[in-house]
Amino acid sequence: MIPSEFRQFRTILGKTQKQMAQLLGVSLKAVHSYEQGWRKIPHHVEKQMLFLAFKRLDSGFNEKCWDLLDCPENRRSQCPAWEFDAGDLCWFINGTICSARIHKTWEEKIEECKTCRVFPDFFGSYNTN
């Protein structure tokens, strides 16, 4: 997540910097630093921002990734998104088996997820890739 995206998500959530800091459990100075690009946005903060924005938008999107992506039965049975019936939140869950592999890092995972049609386009509608 880059600083401008952080600001956009804060706007979507309708929060001041102080309110965002409280919601994320970080200092106000940290929020300032994220938005100015002085500090890298930690993965746990990025995940929480994405989750909160997803819940705020409540788009009614409830298609499951395994259906949309025609995931084979043997792969889906090993995937945590399937295990927890969270196919609309697969992008939020570490350890999912997208592209027939488990990603090594959050950065690697979220970059792939951002190109997937299951990932919500927080600034418009759902991806159509």
Backbone hydrogen bonds, N-H to C=O, Kabsch-Sander energy under -0.5 kcal/mol:
donor,donor_aa,acceptor,acceptor_aa,energy
5,E,2,I,-0.7
6,F,2,I,-2.1
7,R,3,P,-2.3
8,Q,4,S,-2.2
9,F,5,E,-2.8
10,R,6,F,-2.3
11,T,7,R,-2.1
12,I,8,Q,-2.5
13,L,9,F,-2.2
14,G,10,R,-0.6
14,G,11,T,-0.9
15,K,10,R,-2.1
20,M,16,T,-2.6
21,A,17,Q,-2.4
22,Q,18,K,-2.1
23,L,19,Q,-2.5
24,L,20,M,-2.4
25,G,21,A,-1.2
26,V,21,A,-2.3
31,V,27,S,-1.8
32,H,28,L,-2.5
33,S,29,K,-2.5
34,Y,30,A,-2.6
35,E,31,V,-2.4
36,Q,32,H,-2.0
37,G,33,S,-0.9
38,W,33,S,-1.7
39,R,33,S,-1.5
46,E,42,P,-2.4
47,K,43,H,-2.9
48,Q,44,H,-1.8
49,M,45,V,-2.5
50,L,46,E,-2.5
51,F,47,K,-2.5
52,L,48,Q,-2.6
53,A,49,M,-2.5
54,F,50,L,-2.5
55,K,51,F,-2.5
56,R,52,L,-2.4
57,L,53,A,-2.5
58,D,54,F,-1.5
62,N,60,G,-0.5
65,C,87,G,-1.0
67,D,64,K,-0.9
68,L,64,K,-2.5
69,L,65,C,-2.8
70,D,67,D,-0.8
71,C,66,W,-2.0
75,R,72,P,-0.7
76,R,72,P,-2.6
77,S,73,E,-2.1
78,Q,75,R,-1.3
79,C,76,R,-1.3
83,E,79,C,-2.3
84,F,80,P,-2.2
85,D,82,W,-1.5
86,A,81,A,-3.3
89,L,86,A,-1.5
92,F,89,L,-2.0
93,I,89,L,-0.8
93,I,90,C,-0.9
96,T,93,I,-0.8
98,C,96,T,-0.9
98,C,101,R,-0.6
100,A,97,I,-0.8
101,R,98,C,-1.8
103,H,96,T,-0.6
109,K,105,T,-2.1
110,I,106,W,-3.2
111,E,107,E,-1.8
112,E,108,E,-1.5
113,C,109,K,-2.7
114,K,110,I,-2.3
115,T,112,E,-1.5
116,C,113,C,-1.8
119,F,116,C,-0.8
122,F,120,P,-1.1
124,G,121,D,-2.0
127,N,119,F,-1.3
